[in-house]
Amino acid sequence: MGEAKRKIFVISGPSGCGKNTVYDELKKRIPDVQQTVSATTREKREGETDGIDYYFIPKEEFLKKIEKGEFVEYVRYGNNYYGTLKSEIKRLADEGKTVILIIEVNGAANIKRLLPDAVSVFITPPSFDELTKRIVGRGTNSAEDIKKRIEIAKEEMRFKDMYDYCVVNDRLEDCVDRISKIIKGATEK
């Protein structure tokens, strides 16, 4: 992927840390920022568009793409697979976009192995109590799901030191300022 490698950014963090909200604000400040569209084997939901929300791929085809090494990362949740296609990163990079991958910790480690020039940012909450409040405050998760997300978040927090940068999302504006500077610093070299 040549010159475009340094324009690839991985953003990770535990559930409830604000990754998607941070991305939405980054997009307003840096117009060429573009998040990759993930591929999935799950069924398309009402209102979703193939190529916009996800690339919806039958499971057999997804597994063939895994065998061919077409993903930079993928994961299985329940009966469905989710992943980032190498071709998606290349497409965005070829368009001159600053490529953002918002992914979980295991996927980030794989991307750093395959694309060592990618810049990785771990977003962390100001405290674990605050993270718990955010997860509970969503009001969309069952008590069992909340407990599971909190356990996963504890595990994910252990990996923050493997990232190039760790940014605390205490105030959204400050967090976005810090990540904007990281992106601009890496893309203006």
Residue frames as a rotation matrix with the C-alpha (Angstrom) as fourth column:
MET 1
0.565 0.825 0.000 0.00
0.825 -0.565 0.000 0.00
0.000 0.000 -1.000 0.00
GLY 2
-0.106 -0.773 0.625 3.11
0.800 -0.440 -0.408 2.18
0.590 0.457 0.665 -0.23
GLU 3
-0.792 -0.317 0.521 3.00
0.108 -0.914 -0.391 5.86
0.601 -0.253 0.758 0.72
ALA 4
0.025 0.926 0.377 -0.56
-0.426 -0.331 0.842 5.62
0.905 -0.182 0.386 2.04
LYS 5
-0.021 -0.039 -0.999 0.49
0.624 0.780 -0.043 3.39
0.781 -0.625 0.008 4.96
ARG 6
-0.852 -0.398 -0.342 1.25
0.507 -0.459 -0.730 6.34
0.133 -0.794 0.592 7.20
LYS 7
-0.694 0.683 0.229 -2.28
-0.643 -0.730 0.230 7.59
0.324 0.013 0.946 6.67
ILE 8
0.043 0.675 -0.737 -3.82
0.058 0.735 0.676 4.55
0.997 -0.071 -0.008 8.37
PHE 9
-0.634 -0.156 0.757 -5.02
-0.677 -0.360 -0.641 4.96
0.373 -0.920 0.123 11.95
VAL 10
-0.309 0.489 -0.816 -6.36
0.427 0.838 0.340 2.32
0.850 -0.243 -0.468 14.29
ILE 11
-0.473 0.247 0.846 -8.68
-0.747 -0.621 -0.236 3.50
0.467 -0.744 0.478 17.05
SER 12
-0.196 0.370 -0.908 -9.58
0.362 0.888 0.284 1.07
0.911 -0.273 -0.308 19.82
GLY 13
-0.777 -0.029 0.629 -10.89
-0.558 -0.433 -0.708 1.17
0.292 -0.901 0.320 23.33
PRO 14
-0.894 0.448 0.015 -13.40
0.373 0.762 -0.529 -0.57
-0.248 -0.467 -0.849 25.54
SER 15
-0.219 0.925 0.310 -17.13
0.748 -0.045 0.662 -0.44
0.626 0.377 -0.682 24.95
GLY 16
0.677 0.613 -0.407 -18.47
0.732 -0.505 0.458 2.88
0.075 -0.608 -0.791 26.24
CYS 17
-0.167 -0.822 -0.545 -15.26
0.757 -0.461 0.464 4.89
-0.632 -0.335 0.699 25.80
GLY 18
0.446 0.475 -0.759 -16.75
-0.023 -0.841 -0.540 6.95
-0.895 0.258 -0.364 22.97
LYS 19
-0.517 -0.744 0.423 -14.91
0.391 0.235 0.890 5.66
-0.762 0.626 0.169 19.88
ASN 20
-0.216 0.497 0.841 -17.74
0.974 0.049 0.221 6.34
0.069 0.867 -0.494 17.44
THR 21
0.814 0.491 -0.311 -18.58
0.535 -0.842 0.072 9.72
-0.226 -0.225 -0.948 18.94
VAL 22
0.124 -0.872 -0.474 -14.90
0.013 -0.476 0.879 10.71
-0.992 -0.115 -0.048 18.69
TYR 23
-0.596 -0.328 0.733 -14.83
0.672 0.295 0.679 9.56
-0.439 0.897 0.045 15.05
ASP 24
0.340 0.824 0.453 -17.94
0.938 -0.331 -0.101 11.61
0.067 0.459 -0.886 14.22
GLU 25
0.829 -0.086 -0.553 -16.24
0.127 -0.933 0.335 14.73
-0.545 -0.348 -0.763 15.64
LEU 26
-0.251 -0.966 0.059 -12.94
0.188 0.011 0.982 13.97
-0.949 0.258 0.179 13.87
LYS 27
-0.252 0.248 0.935 -14.84
0.950 0.250 0.190 13.74
-0.186 0.936 -0.299 10.56
LYS 28
0.808 0.589 -0.016 -16.15
0.583 -0.803 -0.124 17.28
-0.085 0.091 -0.992 11.10
ARG 29
0.641 -0.623 -0.449 -12.64
-0.207 -0.703 0.681 18.63
-0.739 -0.343 -0.579 11.70
ILE 30
-0.530 -0.842 -0.096 -10.65
-0.441 0.178 0.880 16.61
-0.724 0.509 -0.466 9.17
PRO 31
0.296 0.842 -0.451 -12.78
-0.827 -0.009 -0.562 16.17
-0.477 0.539 0.694 6.02
ASP 32
0.047 -0.297 -0.954 -10.58
-0.824 0.528 -0.205 13.49
0.564 0.796 -0.219 4.40
VAL 33
-0.759 -0.216 0.615 -10.93
-0.582 0.649 -0.490 11.17
-0.294 -0.729 -0.618 7.42
GLN 34
0.109 0.805 -0.583 -12.86
-0.876 0.354 0.326 8.05
0.469 0.475 0.744 6.41
GLN 35
-0.140 -0.049 0.989 -13.75
-0.735 0.675 -0.070 4.99
-0.664 -0.736 -0.131 8.45
THR 36
-0.909 -0.177 -0.378 -13.46
-0.385 0.705 0.595 1.61
0.161 0.686 -0.709 6.77
VAL 37
0.240 0.971 0.002 -16.65
-0.959 0.236 0.159 -0.32
0.154 -0.040 0.987 6.09
SER 38
-0.555 -0.427 0.714 -16.50
-0.625 0.780 -0.019 -3.74
-0.549 -0.457 -0.700 7.74
ALA 39
-0.401 0.417 -0.816 -17.61
-0.559 0.594 0.578 -6.97
0.726 0.688 -0.005 6.12
THR 40
-0.528 0.272 0.805 -20.01
-0.718 0.364 -0.594 -9.28
-0.455 -0.891 0.003 7.94
THR 41
-0.929 0.258 -0.264 -21.86
0.072 0.829 0.555 -12.54
0.362 0.497 -0.789 7.51
ARG 42
-0.643 0.740 -0.197 -24.86
0.355 0.059 -0.933 -11.39
-0.678 -0.670 -0.300 9.52
GLU 43
-0.066 0.740 0.669 -28.15
0.997 0.029 0.066 -10.65
0.029 0.672 -0.740 7.83
LYS 44
-0.846 -0.140 0.514 -28.79
0.233 -0.965 0.120 -7.10
0.479 0.222 0.849 6.65
ARG 45
-0.475 0.684 -0.554 -31.18
0.701 -0.086 -0.708 -5.24
-0.532 -0.724 -0.439 8.95
GLU 46
0.459 0.743 0.487 -33.95
0.886 -0.421 -0.194 -2.94
0.061 0.520 -0.852 7.80
GLY 47
0.984 -0.026 -0.179 -32.52
-0.017 -0.998 0.053 0.42
-0.180 -0.049 -0.982 6.73
GLU 48
0.157 -0.986 0.047 -28.97
-0.089 0.033 0.995 -0.88
-0.983 -0.161 -0.083 6.22
THR 49
0.881 0.049 -0.471 -27.22
-0.461 -0.137 -0.877 -0.51
-0.108 0.989 -0.098 2.87
ASP 50
0.668 -0.674 0.315 -24.59
0.657 0.733 0.174 -2.88
-0.349 0.091 0.933 1.50
GLY 51
0.020 -0.785 0.619 -21.30
0.862 -0.300 -0.409 -1.02
0.506 0.542 0.671 1.09
ILE 52
0.066 0.065 0.996 -22.37
-0.254 -0.964 0.080 1.77
0.965 -0.258 -0.047 3.43
ASP 53
0.644 0.238 0.727 -23.19
-0.754 0.039 0.656 0.11
0.128 -0.971 0.204 6.75
TYR 54
0.041 -0.621 0.783 -21.36
-0.324 0.733 0.598 -3.17
-0.945 -0.278 -0.171 6.05
TYR 55
-0.387 -0.072 -0.919 -20.35
-0.864 0.377 0.335 -5.35
0.323 0.923 -0.208 3.16
PHE 56
0.285 0.586 0.759 -22.82
-0.750 0.629 -0.204 -8.21
-0.597 -0.511 0.619 3.61
ILE 57
-0.332 -0.549 -0.767 -21.08
-0.865 0.502 0.016 -11.42
0.376 0.668 -0.642 2.53
PRO 58
0.760 0.574 -0.306 -22.39
-0.436 0.799 0.415 -15.00
0.482 -0.182 0.857 2.74
LYS 59
0.672 -0.481 0.564 -20.52
-0.517 0.241 0.822 -17.08
-0.531 -0.843 -0.087 5.33
GLU 60
0.666 -0.427 0.612 -19.02
0.588 0.805 -0.077 -19.46
-0.460 0.411 0.787 2.72
GLU 61
0.630 -0.407 0.661 -17.59
0.437 -0.518 -0.735 -16.52
0.642 0.753 -0.149 0.75
PHE 62
0.743 -0.336 0.579 -16.30
-0.619 -0.674 0.403 -14.86
0.255 -0.658 -0.709 3.94
LEU 63
0.684 -0.472 0.556 -14.48
-0.125 0.675 0.727 -18.07
-0.719 -0.567 0.403 4.94
LYS 64
0.614 -0.464 0.638 -12.91
0.789 0.358 -0.500 -18.28
0.004 0.810 0.586 1.46
LYS 65
0.659 -0.355 0.663 -11.68
-0.066 -0.905 -0.420 -14.69
0.749 0.233 -0.620 1.83
ILE 66
0.747 -0.419 0.517 -10.12
-0.581 -0.034 0.813 -15.64
-0.323 -0.907 -0.269 5.19
GLU 67
0.632 -0.487 0.603 -8.33
0.447 0.865 0.230 -18.57
-0.633 0.124 0.764 3.53
LYS 68
0.516 -0.394 0.761 -7.05
0.757 -0.205 -0.620 -16.28
0.400 0.896 0.192 0.76
GLY 69
-0.316 -0.684 -0.657 -5.72
0.912 -0.410 -0.012 -13.77
-0.261 -0.603 0.754 3.32
GLU 70
-0.259 0.288 0.922 -8.03
0.626 -0.677 0.387 -10.97
0.736 0.677 -0.005 2.16
PHE 71
0.824 0.563 0.069 -8.67
0.287 -0.519 0.805 -9.59
0.489 -0.644 -0.589 5.67
VAL 72
-0.227 -0.856 0.465 -6.34
-0.278 -0.401 -0.873 -7.49
0.933 -0.328 -0.147 7.83
GLU 73
-0.938 0.024 0.345 -8.42
-0.328 0.254 -0.910 -8.58
-0.109 -0.967 -0.231 10.80
TYR 74
-0.159 0.942 -0.296 -11.57
-0.424 0.205 0.882 -10.52
0.892 0.265 0.367 11.48
VAL 75
-0.883 -0.014 0.469 -13.46
-0.453 0.284 -0.845 -11.86
-0.121 -0.959 -0.257 14.46
ARG 76
-0.485 0.770 -0.414 -16.34
0.236 0.571 0.787 -14.23
0.842 0.284 -0.459 15.09
TYR 77
-0.797 0.399 0.453 -19.18
-0.590 -0.360 -0.722 -13.11
-0.125 -0.843 0.523 17.35
GLY 78
0.093 0.845 0.527 -21.69
-0.514 0.494 -0.701 -15.88
-0.853 -0.206 0.480 17.93
ASN 79
0.304 0.113 0.946 -22.55
0.564 0.779 -0.275 -17.33
-0.768 0.616 0.173 14.53
ASN 80
0.959 0.131 0.253 -21.39
0.282 -0.561 -0.778 -14.31
0.040 0.817 -0.575 12.54
TYR 81
-0.038 -0.999 -0.003 -18.04
0.969 -0.037 0.245 -13.05
-0.245 0.006 0.970 11.30
TYR 82
0.970 0.165 -0.177 -16.93
0.128 -0.971 -0.202 -9.42
-0.205 0.174 -0.963 11.06
GLY 83
0.154 -0.985 0.083 -13.74
0.793 0.173 0.584 -8.17
-0.589 -0.024 0.807 9.47
THR 84
0.515 -0.127 -0.848 -11.82
-0.366 -0.927 -0.084 -5.48
-0.775 0.353 -0.524 7.61
LEU 85
0.789 -0.169 0.591 -10.90
0.568 0.566 -0.597 -6.26
-0.233 0.807 0.543 4.02
LYS 86
-0.260 -0.945 -0.199 -7.44
0.603 -0.319 0.731 -5.29
-0.754 0.070 0.653 2.77
SER 87
-0.472 0.131 0.872 -9.16
0.837 -0.246 0.490 -4.06
0.278 0.960 0.006 -0.41
GLU 88
0.664 0.748 -0.008 -11.25
0.693 -0.611 0.383 -1.61
0.281 -0.260 -0.924 1.66
ILE 89
0.447 -0.598 -0.665 -8.15
0.382 -0.545 0.746 -0.03
-0.809 -0.587 -0.015 3.18
LYS 90
-0.579 -0.700 0.418 -6.48
0.645 -0.081 0.760 0.13
-0.498 0.709 0.499 -0.24
ARG 91
0.009 0.683 0.731 -9.59
0.922 -0.289 0.259 1.69
0.388 0.671 -0.632 -1.83
LEU 92
0.879 0.371 -0.299 -9.73
0.470 -0.776 0.421 4.49
-0.076 -0.511 -0.856 0.74
ALA 93
0.152 -0.916 -0.370 -5.96
0.335 -0.305 0.892 5.06
-0.930 -0.260 0.260 0.69
ASP 94
-0.531 -0.325 0.782 -6.00
0.822 0.025 0.569 5.21
-0.204 0.945 0.254 -3.14
GLU 95
0.399 0.754 0.522 -8.71
0.779 -0.579 0.242 7.88
0.484 0.310 -0.818 -2.87
GLY 96
-0.396 -0.669 0.629 -6.29
0.173 -0.727 -0.664 9.91
0.902 -0.154 0.404 -0.71
LYS 97
0.633 0.720 0.284 -8.35
-0.203 -0.199 0.959 9.43
0.747 -0.665 0.020 2.44
THR 98
-0.568 -0.617 0.545 -6.98
-0.735 0.082 -0.673 9.32
0.371 -0.782 -0.500 5.96
VAL 99
-0.022 0.561 -0.827 -8.11
-0.161 0.815 0.557 5.78
0.987 0.145 0.072 6.79
ILE 100
-0.425 0.011 0.905 -9.58
-0.901 -0.102 -0.422 5.11
0.088 -0.995 0.053 10.24
LEU 101
-0.252 0.353 -0.901 -10.22
0.031 0.934 0.357 1.59
0.967 0.062 -0.246 11.51
ILE 102
-0.180 0.280 0.943 -12.34
-0.965 -0.238 -0.113 1.49
0.193 -0.930 0.312 14.66
ILE 103
0.248 0.148 -0.957 -11.75
-0.251 0.964 0.084 -2.02
0.936 0.219 0.276 15.91
GLU 104
0.973 0.141 0.185 -11.34
-0.218 0.280 0.935 -4.16
0.080 -0.949 0.303 18.99
VAL 105
0.451 -0.859 0.242 -8.01
-0.724 -0.193 0.663 -4.89
-0.522 -0.474 -0.709 20.66
ASN 106
0.142 -0.421 0.896 -7.28
0.238 0.893 0.382 -8.26
-0.961 0.160 0.227 19.00
GLY 107
0.728 0.180 0.662 -7.88
0.679 -0.051 -0.732 -6.81
-0.098 0.982 -0.160 15.54
ALA 108
0.915 -0.404 -0.003 -5.60
-0.404 -0.914 -0.038 -3.87
0.012 0.036 -0.999 16.33
ALA 109
0.229 -0.863 0.450 -2.73
-0.408 0.335 0.849 -6.19
-0.884 -0.378 -0.276 17.22
ASN 110
0.228 -0.088 0.970 -3.12
0.695 0.713 -0.098 -7.99
-0.682 0.696 0.223 13.91
ILE 111
0.927 0.142 0.347 -3.17
0.352 -0.648 -0.676 -4.73
0.129 0.748 -0.651 11.95
LYS 112
0.680 -0.733 0.001 0.03
-0.641 -0.594 0.486 -3.56
-0.356 -0.331 -0.874 13.66
ARG 113
0.039 -0.648 0.761 1.64
0.065 0.762 0.645 -6.83
-0.997 0.024 0.072 12.57
LEU 114
0.241 0.150 0.959 0.47
0.897 0.344 -0.279 -6.53
-0.371 0.927 -0.052 8.94
LEU 115
0.485 -0.021 0.874 0.74
0.489 -0.822 -0.291 -2.73
0.725 0.569 -0.389 8.65
PRO 116
0.042 -0.534 -0.845 3.51
0.999 0.030 0.030 -1.68
0.010 -0.845 0.534 11.05
ASP 117
-0.869 -0.382 0.316 3.37
0.408 -0.913 0.021 1.96
0.281 0.147 0.948 9.88
ALA 118
0.125 0.968 0.220 -0.27
0.392 -0.252 0.885 2.29
0.911 -0.025 -0.411 10.98
VAL 119
-0.774 -0.302 0.556 -0.68
-0.311 -0.584 -0.750 4.67
0.551 -0.753 0.359 13.92
SER 120
-0.177 0.716 -0.675 -2.65
0.597 0.623 0.505 3.18
0.782 -0.314 -0.538 16.81
VAL 121
-0.651 0.115 0.750 -4.67
-0.521 -0.787 -0.332 5.15
0.552 -0.607 0.572 19.36
PHE 122
-0.485 0.499 -0.718 -6.32
0.720 0.694 -0.004 3.65
0.497 -0.519 -0.696 22.44
ILE 123
-0.274 0.499 0.822 -9.20
-0.436 -0.827 0.356 5.70
0.857 -0.261 0.444 23.86
THR 124
-0.618 0.027 -0.786 -9.68
0.631 0.614 -0.475 5.19
0.470 -0.789 -0.396 27.56
PRO 125
0.531 0.816 0.231 -12.37
0.423 -0.491 0.762 6.53
0.734 -0.307 -0.606 29.89
PRO 126
0.091 -0.502 0.860 -11.33
-0.591 -0.722 -0.359 8.90
0.801 -0.476 -0.362 32.70
SER 127
-0.567 -0.234 0.790 -12.08
-0.790 0.425 -0.441 6.12
-0.232 -0.874 -0.426 35.22
PHE 128
-0.944 0.235 -0.232 -13.54
0.142 0.923 0.358 2.65
0.298 0.305 -0.905 35.33
ASP 129
-0.497 0.801 -0.334 -16.53
0.491 -0.057 -0.869 3.99
-0.715 -0.596 -0.365 37.30
GLU 130
-0.236 0.372 -0.898 -17.23
-0.601 -0.782 -0.166 6.44
-0.764 0.500 0.408 34.46
LEU 131
-0.816 -0.099 -0.569 -16.98
-0.538 0.489 0.687 3.65
0.210 0.867 -0.452 31.90
THR 132
-0.832 0.542 -0.120 -19.48
0.547 0.767 -0.335 1.58
-0.089 -0.345 -0.935 33.88
LYS 133
-0.274 0.743 -0.611 -21.86
0.095 -0.612 -0.785 4.58
-0.957 -0.273 0.097 34.02
ARG 134
-0.429 0.059 -0.902 -21.60
-0.821 -0.442 0.362 5.03
-0.377 0.895 0.238 30.24
ILE 135
-0.933 0.069 -0.354 -22.30
-0.121 0.864 0.488 1.37
0.339 0.498 -0.798 29.51
VAL 136
-0.613 0.742 -0.271 -25.26
0.701 0.352 -0.621 1.29
-0.365 -0.570 -0.736 31.92
GLY 137
-0.364 0.433 -0.825 -26.47
-0.075 -0.896 -0.438 4.72
-0.928 -0.097 0.359 30.74
ARG 138
-0.949 0.011 -0.314 -26.96
-0.314 0.004 0.949 3.56
0.011 1.000 0.000 27.17
GLY 139
-0.267 0.908 0.324 -30.12
-0.665 0.070 -0.743 1.81
-0.697 -0.414 0.585 28.35
THR 140
0.317 0.373 -0.872 -29.88
-0.928 0.312 -0.204 -0.67
0.195 0.874 0.445 25.48
ASN 141
-0.433 -0.600 -0.673 -28.17
-0.412 0.796 -0.444 -3.56
0.802 0.085 -0.592 27.22
SER 142
0.686 0.623 -0.376 -29.50
-0.007 0.522 0.853 -6.25
0.727 -0.582 0.363 29.55
ALA 143
0.739 -0.401 0.541 -27.93
-0.646 -0.195 0.738 -6.67
-0.190 -0.895 -0.403 33.02
GLU 144
0.642 -0.495 0.586 -26.13
0.363 0.869 0.336 -9.79
-0.676 -0.003 0.737 31.76
ASP 145
0.592 -0.396 0.702 -24.83
0.704 -0.169 -0.690 -7.93
0.391 0.903 0.179 28.69
ILE 146
0.762 -0.302 0.573 -23.65
-0.419 -0.904 0.080 -5.01
0.494 -0.301 -0.816 30.87
LYS 147
0.710 -0.493 0.503 -21.74
-0.350 0.373 0.859 -7.39
-0.611 -0.786 0.092 33.14
LYS 148
0.561 -0.476 0.677 -20.14
0.722 0.681 -0.120 -9.09
-0.404 0.557 0.726 30.12
ARG 149
0.668 -0.281 0.689 -19.16
0.380 -0.667 -0.640 -5.74
0.639 0.690 -0.340 28.53
ILE 150
0.779 -0.382 0.496 -17.58
-0.616 -0.609 0.499 -4.56
0.111 -0.695 -0.710 31.78
GLU 151
0.605 -0.569 0.557 -15.54
0.062 0.731 0.680 -7.77
-0.794 -0.377 0.477 32.06
ILE 152
0.526 -0.391 0.756 -14.40
0.850 0.206 -0.485 -7.44
0.033 0.897 0.441 28.43
ALA 153
0.791 -0.201 0.578 -13.54
-0.062 -0.966 -0.251 -3.76
0.609 0.163 -0.777 29.04
LYS 154
0.760 -0.537 0.367 -11.36
-0.459 -0.042 0.888 -4.72
-0.461 -0.843 -0.278 32.03
GLU 155
0.427 -0.587 0.688 -9.49
0.579 0.762 0.291 -7.20
-0.695 0.274 0.665 29.84
GLU 156
0.597 -0.145 0.789 -9.12
0.720 -0.339 -0.606 -4.70
0.355 0.930 -0.098 26.96
MET 157
0.939 -0.225 0.259 -7.72
-0.300 -0.904 0.306 -2.01
0.165 -0.365 -0.916 29.25
ARG 158
0.603 -0.744 0.287 -4.73
0.122 0.442 0.889 -4.29
-0.788 -0.501 0.358 29.92
PHE 159
0.215 -0.491 0.844 -3.60
0.935 0.352 -0.034 -3.79
-0.281 0.797 0.535 26.29
LYS 160
0.954 0.288 -0.080 -3.51
0.253 -0.922 -0.294 0.00
-0.158 0.260 -0.953 26.20
ASP 161
0.385 -0.885 -0.261 0.30
-0.316 -0.392 0.864 0.10
-0.867 -0.250 -0.430 26.47
MET 162
-0.193 -0.452 0.871 0.71
0.653 0.603 0.458 -1.72
-0.732 0.657 0.178 23.13
TYR 163
0.680 0.533 0.504 -0.71
0.732 -0.460 -0.503 1.34
-0.036 0.711 -0.703 21.32
ASP 164
-0.261 -0.773 0.579 1.31
0.758 -0.536 -0.373 4.24
0.598 0.341 0.725 19.96
TYR 165
-0.756 0.109 0.645 -0.92
-0.337 -0.910 -0.242 6.68
0.561 -0.400 0.725 21.87
CYS 166
-0.400 0.699 -0.593 -3.33
0.890 0.451 -0.069 6.45
0.219 -0.555 -0.802 24.78
VAL 167
-0.789 0.218 0.574 -5.88
-0.133 -0.973 0.188 9.27
0.600 0.072 0.797 24.95
VAL 168
-0.763 0.549 -0.342 -8.27
0.533 0.234 -0.813 9.80
-0.366 -0.803 -0.471 27.85
ASN 169
-0.475 0.709 0.522 -11.81
0.347 -0.394 0.851 10.71
0.809 0.585 -0.059 26.79
ASP 170
-0.674 0.210 -0.708 -12.56
0.673 -0.219 -0.706 12.92
-0.303 -0.953 0.006 29.77
ARG 171
0.088 0.667 -0.740 -14.08
-0.174 -0.721 -0.671 15.79
-0.981 0.187 0.053 27.76
LEU 172
0.565 0.213 0.798 -15.05
0.633 0.509 -0.584 14.98
-0.530 0.834 0.153 24.17
GLU 173
0.988 -0.150 0.039 -13.63
-0.091 -0.765 -0.637 18.22
0.125 0.626 -0.770 22.77
ASP 174
0.353 -0.911 0.214 -10.26
-0.839 -0.207 0.503 17.71
-0.414 -0.357 -0.837 24.47
CYS 175
0.095 -0.259 0.961 -10.06
0.084 0.964 0.251 14.07
-0.992 0.057 0.113 23.35
VAL 176
0.761 0.249 0.599 -10.85
0.598 0.089 -0.797 15.01
-0.252 0.964 -0.081 19.74
ASP 177
0.846 -0.524 -0.103 -8.27
-0.534 -0.832 -0.153 17.83
-0.005 0.185 -0.983 19.90
ARG 178
0.098 -0.862 0.497 -5.57
-0.630 0.333 0.702 15.38
-0.771 -0.382 -0.510 21.00
ILE 179
0.112 -0.018 0.994 -6.42
0.481 0.876 -0.038 12.79
-0.869 0.483 0.107 18.34
SER 180
0.966 0.220 0.135 -6.67
0.231 -0.502 -0.834 15.48
-0.115 0.837 -0.536 15.63
LYS 181
0.553 -0.827 -0.101 -3.13
-0.794 -0.560 0.237 16.57
-0.253 -0.051 -0.966 16.49
ILE 182
-0.082 -0.548 0.833 -1.92
-0.174 0.831 0.529 12.96
-0.981 -0.102 -0.163 16.30
ILE 183
0.477 0.356 0.804 -3.51
0.670 0.444 -0.595 12.52
-0.568 0.822 -0.027 12.85
LYS 184
0.996 -0.089 -0.025 -2.28
-0.086 -0.792 -0.605 15.85
0.034 0.604 -0.796 11.51
GLY 185
0.345 -0.926 0.149 1.22
-0.746 -0.175 0.642 15.20
-0.569 -0.333 -0.752 12.86
ALA 186
-0.132 -0.373 0.918 1.41
0.120 0.914 0.388 11.82
-0.984 0.162 -0.075 11.13
THR 187
0.473 0.418 0.776 -0.10
0.777 0.217 -0.591 12.91
-0.415 0.882 -0.223 7.79
GLU 188
0.989 -0.098 -0.113 1.87
-0.134 -0.913 -0.386 16.15
-0.065 0.397 -0.915 7.40
LYS 189
0.292 -0.936 0.195 5.29
-0.074 0.181 0.981 14.46
-0.954 -0.301 -0.017 7.56
